[in-house]
Amino acid sequence: MQRFGFVSEDRLLTFIGRVLANPKTKDIQLPTGYSAVSEELSGLVGSFLRLVTYNQAVFGSYYADIISSTLTAPVSTTSS
C-alpha cells in the first residue's frame, strides 16, 4: 500500500509542476487515477496557480534580490 501512495503522490506533484511550468497550456492531462476528482483537482490547482502568479508579480523583485545576494555572498570554508 505504501508503494501506491508514493506513486499517486508523485503523479500528483508532477501534474502540479507541469501546470506551474506551463500555465497557459489548456490540454495538460490529469494523472492516472484522478479522474473521479477532476473538477476538484482542477479548481485546487487553478487557485494555487493564481496564488503563485500573484506572489511572483508582487514579491518577485524582493525574492530576486534575496536570491542574488545569497548567490553572490562569499562562502566561508573552515579547515579541520
MDTraj code that builds the backbone (N, CA, C; nanometers):
import mdtraj as md
import numpy as np

residues = "MET GLN ARG PHE GLY PHE VAL SER GLU ASP ARG LEU LEU THR PHE ILE GLY ARG VAL LEU ALA ASN PRO LYS THR LYS ASP ILE GLN LEU PRO THR GLY TYR SER ALA VAL SER GLU GLU LEU SER GLY LEU VAL GLY SER PHE LEU ARG LEU VAL THR TYR ASN GLN ALA VAL PHE GLY SER TYR TYR ALA ASP ILE ILE SER SER THR LEU THR ALA PRO VAL SER THR THR SER SER".split()
xyz = np.array([
    [0.0825, -0.1189, 0.0000],
    [0.0000, 0.0000, 0.0000],
    [0.0870, 0.1254, 0.0000],
    [0.2000, 0.1218, 0.0650],
    [0.2892, 0.2375, 0.0681],
    [0.3349, 0.2732, -0.0731],
    [0.3604, 0.1731, -0.1536],
    [0.4077, 0.1975, -0.2898],
    [0.3025, 0.2742, -0.3694],
    [0.1743, 0.2380, -0.3536],
    [0.0667, 0.3071, -0.4239],
    [0.0617, 0.4539, -0.3830],
    [0.0755, 0.4810, -0.2550],
    [0.0731, 0.6191, -0.2073],
    [0.1858, 0.6999, -0.2660],
    [0.3029, 0.6411, -0.2750],
    [0.4186, 0.7107, -0.3319],
    [0.3961, 0.7411, -0.4792],
    [0.3485, 0.6427, -0.5544],
    [0.3248, 0.6613, -0.6979],
    [0.2162, 0.7654, -0.7191],
    [0.1101, 0.7581, -0.6408],
    [-0.0002, 0.8521, -0.6522],
    [0.0457, 0.9943, -0.6199],
    [0.1230, 1.0094, -0.5138],
    [0.1743, 1.1412, -0.4759],
    [0.2685, 1.1947, -0.5836],
    [0.3523, 1.1099, -0.6364],
    [0.4462, 1.1503, -0.7405],
    [0.3717, 1.1988, -0.8648],
    [0.2676, 1.1276, -0.9035],
    [0.1881, 1.1684, -1.0199],
    [0.1225, 1.3039, -0.9964],
    [0.0703, 1.3232, -0.8775],
    [0.0039, 1.4486, -0.8449],
    [0.1022, 1.5650, -0.8455],
    [0.2176, 1.5477, -0.7841],
    [0.3181, 1.6543, -0.7806],
    [0.3730, 1.6848, -0.9200],
    [0.3882, 1.5822, -1.0026],
    [0.4331, 1.6025, -1.1401],
    [0.3292, 1.6826, -1.2176],
    [0.2020, 1.6505, -1.1985],
    [0.0937, 1.7234, -1.2638],
    [0.0950, 1.8708, -1.2222],
    [0.1054, 1.8970, -1.0941],
    [0.1083, 2.0355, -1.0447],
    [0.2300, 2.1085, -1.1012],
    [0.3438, 2.0421, -1.1064],
    [0.4642, 2.1022, -1.1634],
    [0.4466, 2.1376, -1.3102],
    [0.3798, 2.0508, -1.3855],
    [0.3556, 2.0798, -1.5273],
    [0.2644, 2.2000, -1.5441],
    [0.1625, 2.2085, -1.4606],
    [0.0710, 2.3231, -1.4689],
    [0.1450, 2.4522, -1.4358],
    [0.2279, 2.4505, -1.3325],
    [0.3022, 2.5704, -1.2950],
    [0.4062, 2.6089, -1.4001],
    [0.4651, 2.5102, -1.4641],
    [0.5666, 2.5374, -1.5657],
    [0.5055, 2.5891, -1.6956],
    [0.3821, 2.5483, -1.7248],
    [0.3147, 2.5872, -1.8492],
    [0.1735, 2.6352, -1.8172],
    [0.1586, 2.7495, -1.7529],
    [0.0257, 2.7916, -1.7064],
    [-0.0739, 2.8207, -1.8176],
    [-0.0289, 2.8505, -1.9373],
    [-0.1207, 2.8826, -2.0459],
    [-0.1678, 2.7602, -2.1230],
    [-0.1078, 2.6449, -2.0979],
    [-0.1460, 2.5223, -2.1659],
    [-0.2792, 2.4732, -2.1120],
    [-0.3711, 2.4458, -2.2018],
    [-0.5053, 2.4031, -2.1611],
    [-0.5229, 2.2517, -2.1634],
    [-0.4351, 2.1811, -2.2303],
    [-0.4560, 2.0383, -2.2513],
    [-0.3626, 1.9484, -2.1697],
    [-0.3317, 1.9890, -2.0477],
    [-0.2480, 1.9051, -1.9625],
    [-0.3353, 1.7924, -1.9089],
    [-0.2927, 1.6713, -1.9312],
    [-0.3714, 1.5541, -1.8946],
    [-0.3634, 1.5273, -1.7452],
    [-0.4781, 1.4940, -1.6870],
    [-0.4813, 1.4571, -1.5450],
    [-0.4035, 1.3288, -1.5235],
    [-0.3430, 1.3139, -1.4065],
    [-0.2714, 1.1893, -1.3785],
    [-0.3683, 1.0717, -1.3697],
    [-0.3189, 0.9556, -1.3998],
    [-0.3980, 0.8333, -1.3910],
    [-0.4516, 0.8156, -1.2498],
    [-0.5799, 0.7856, -1.2395],
    [-0.6409, 0.7606, -1.1101],
    [-0.7060, 0.8822, -1.0469],
    [-0.6997, 0.9971, -1.1112],
    [-0.7568, 1.1191, -1.0541],
    [-0.8796, 1.1683, -1.1297],
    [-0.9325, 1.0900, -1.2204],
    [-1.0475, 1.1343, -1.2989],
    [-1.1718, 1.1535, -1.2126],
    [-1.1843, 1.0793, -1.1048],
    [-1.3020, 1.0912, -1.0178],
    [-1.3068, 1.2266, -0.9464],
    [-1.1933, 1.2903, -0.9306],
    [-1.1875, 1.4193, -0.8609],
    [-1.1334, 1.5286, -0.9537],
    [-1.1600, 1.5150, -1.0820],
    [-1.1020, 1.6078, -1.1793],
    [-1.1466, 1.7519, -1.1567],
    [-1.2750, 1.7738, -1.1262],
    [-1.3215, 1.9114, -1.1036],
    [-1.2551, 1.9729, -0.9808],
    [-1.2490, 1.8980, -0.8732],
    [-1.1873, 1.9479, -0.7506],
    [-1.0384, 1.9734, -0.7705],
    [-0.9712, 1.8816, -0.8377],
    [-0.8283, 1.8958, -0.8619],
    [-0.8002, 2.0158, -0.9526],
    [-0.8802, 2.0311, -1.0562],
    [-0.8626, 2.1458, -1.1452],
    [-0.8839, 2.2771, -1.0713],
    [-0.9855, 2.2820, -0.9863],
    [-1.0108, 2.4030, -0.9081],
    [-0.8983, 2.4337, -0.8114],
    [-0.8492, 2.3309, -0.7443],
    [-0.7408, 2.3479, -0.6482],
    [-0.6127, 2.3952, -0.7165],
    [-0.5767, 2.3300, -0.8252],
    [-0.4546, 2.3669, -0.8963],
    [-0.4689, 2.5057, -0.9588],
    [-0.5893, 2.5391, -1.0069],
    [-0.6127, 2.6732, -1.0612],
    [-0.5956, 2.7810, -0.9555],
    [-0.6487, 2.7565, -0.8357],
    [-0.6328, 2.8518, -0.7253],
    [-0.4863, 2.8652, -0.6851],
    [-0.4159, 2.7534, -0.6800],
    [-0.2739, 2.7560, -0.6447],
    [-0.1944, 2.8329, -0.7497],
    [-0.2280, 2.8133, -0.8768],
    [-0.1593, 2.8841, -0.9847],
    [-0.1821, 3.0345, -0.9736],
    [-0.3042, 3.0759, -0.9439],
    [-0.3311, 3.2192, -0.9273],
    [-0.2518, 3.2765, -0.8100],
    [-0.2420, 3.2009, -0.7014],
    [-0.1655, 3.2451, -0.5847],
    [-0.0171, 3.2595, -0.6183],
    [0.0380, 3.1614, -0.6867],
    [0.1798, 3.1661, -0.7245],
    [0.2061, 3.2817, -0.8200],
    [0.1168, 3.3026, -0.9159],
    [0.1326, 3.4117, -1.0121],
    [0.1268, 3.5465, -0.9412],
    [0.0316, 3.5628, -0.8510],
    [0.0199, 3.6870, -0.7742],
    [0.1443, 3.7101, -0.6894],
    [0.1873, 3.6061, -0.6202],
    [0.3048, 3.6143, -0.5337],
    [0.4279, 3.6549, -0.6141],
    [0.4426, 3.5988, -0.7314],
    [0.5568, 3.6325, -0.8167],
    [0.5480, 3.7778, -0.8645],
    [0.4278, 3.8211, -0.9022],
    [0.4109, 3.9583, -0.9514],
    [0.4373, 4.0614, -0.8421],
    [0.3916, 4.0331, -0.7204],
    [0.4032, 4.1300, -0.6118],
    [0.5403, 4.1256, -0.5450],
    [0.5909, 4.0066, -0.5213],
    [0.7127, 3.9918, -0.4420],
    [0.8340, 3.9435, -0.5218],
    [0.8200, 3.9280, -0.6529],
    [0.9273, 3.8734, -0.7356],
    [1.0580, 3.9489, -0.7253],
    [1.0511, 4.0819, -0.7233],
    [1.1752, 4.1595, -0.7166],
    [1.2449, 4.1415, -0.5817],
    [1.1660, 4.1276, -0.4750],
    [1.2262, 4.1035, -0.3430],
    [1.2954, 3.9680, -0.3381],
    [1.2274, 3.8665, -0.3933],
    [1.2881, 3.7336, -0.3974],
    [1.4143, 3.7343, -0.4825],
    [1.4105, 3.8052, -0.5945],
    [1.5279, 3.8122, -0.6819],
    [1.6461, 3.8750, -0.6099],
    [1.6195, 3.9816, -0.5326],
    [1.7275, 4.0454, -0.4554],
    [1.7850, 3.9502, -0.3513],
    [1.6986, 3.8786, -0.2816],
    [1.7438, 3.7840, -0.1784],
    [1.8270, 3.6732, -0.2416],
    [1.7781, 3.6179, -0.3507],
    [1.8499, 3.5085, -0.4174],
    [1.9822, 3.5590, -0.4726],
    [1.9807, 3.6767, -0.5317],
    [2.1031, 3.7332, -0.5875],
    [2.2085, 3.7562, -0.4794],
    [2.1670, 3.8133, -0.3665],
    [2.2643, 3.8376, -0.2595],
    [2.3135, 3.7067, -0.1980],
    [2.2288, 3.6067, -0.1963],
    [2.2703, 3.4764, -0.1432],
    [2.3713, 3.4100, -0.2356],
    [2.3479, 3.4201, -0.3648],
    [2.4380, 3.3574, -0.4604],
    [2.5711, 3.4283, -0.4716],
    [2.5741, 3.5580, -0.4459],
    [2.6990, 3.6319, -0.4577],
    [2.7730, 3.6456, -0.3250],
    [2.7125, 3.5992, -0.2153],
    [2.7779, 3.6077, -0.0841],
    [2.8983, 3.5136, -0.0823],
    [3.0069, 3.5572, -0.0228],
    [3.1242, 3.4699, -0.0140],
    [3.0959, 3.3467, 0.0732],
    [3.1496, 3.2378, 0.0310],
    [3.1320, 3.1125, 0.1044],
    [3.2495, 3.0975, 0.1993],
    [3.2192, 3.0766, 0.3268],
    [3.3283, 3.0583, 0.4224],
    [3.3584, 2.9107, 0.4351],
    [3.4857, 2.8800, 0.4312],
    [3.5280, 2.7406, 0.4477],
    [3.6157, 2.7324, 0.5710],
    [3.6004, 2.6251, 0.6427],
    [3.6823, 2.6046, 0.7620],
    [3.7695, 2.4826, 0.7417],
    [3.8902, 2.4925, 0.7874],
    [3.9836, 2.3806, 0.7764],
    [3.9820, 2.3033, 0.9062],
    [3.9879, 2.1728, 0.8936],
    [3.9905, 2.0884, 1.0135],
    [4.1300, 2.0507, 1.0496],
])
top = md.Topology()
chain = top.add_chain()
for i, resn in enumerate(residues, 1):
    res = top.add_residue(resn, chain, resSeq=i)
    for name in ("N", "CA", "C"):
        top.add_atom(name, md.element.get_by_symbol(name[0]), res)
traj = md.Trajectory(xyz[None], top)
